[in-house]
Amino acid sequence: MKKSFVTTSGDKVSLSVTGVKGDIPQVEVSSLMNIIIARNIFLTKGETLASKYGAESTQR
């Protein structure tokens, strides 16, 4: 699953997670993304994630 966010400076960043079940409801994906943003779990180039951009199921 690929989740995309926008940083506080406006840059788009993506996080990919493997081994995710394919039947996760979109509302749960959105909730997870909200938690990631609210708790400042990830930093990229010293920037925090400010908003959601999108999410998609991917297969590798």
Secondary structure, 3 states (H helix, E strand, C coil): CEEEEEECCCCEEEEECCCCCCCCCHHHHHHHHHHHHHCCCCEECCEEEEEEEEEECCCC
